[in-house]
Amino acid sequence: VCIASAGTPAVILLTVDGDTTWSEAYRDPSPQAFFDALVFTGALSQTFAEPNHQHGYALSDPVDGQWLLLETFNGGRDWLKVEHAPKALEKEAAFAASNGSLALWDAHLWLGTGGATTSPKDNLLQWDGDRWQRKTSSIASGESAGVFAVHFWSSDLG
């Protein structure tokens, strides 16, 4: 079991004994880091390659203008920065309250954002493992506004 802090310092904790003890699996030194979402491919995906409870992602608000996205392949014991995470728009961030700003569907990772005013409807990011694409939604972003959560019912409805 992993938990991520929604605050500073940005840490991910791991328990392997049913929450009797917790260990720090990741700590980001930046005061800008703030975890918004934590998902594992076996928990929330329908068709994301092969469901795998050891493979997961953690998302932080942007650090120095770039999204901080972490990936684990061993159930959260070790976390690696996704090297080619996209640049953020000015004032862009994710909403932490729902843990819904990340979704896995059909071999893609989706990120819903808010806060940006420079391009207020370009608030979805899609990653296929190689490249990021910015997508437009019908939800306008602004101060305290934007995509709060991303979920898919099917390949055609999300």
Secondary structure, 3 states (H helix, E strand, C coil): CEEECCCCCEEEEECCCCCCCCEEEEEECCCCCCEEEEEEHHHHCCCCCCCCCCCEEEEEEEECCEEEEEEECCCCCCCEECCCCCECCCCCECCCCCCCCEEEECCEEEEECECCCCCCCCCEEEECCCCEEEECCCCCCECCEECCCCCCCCCCCC
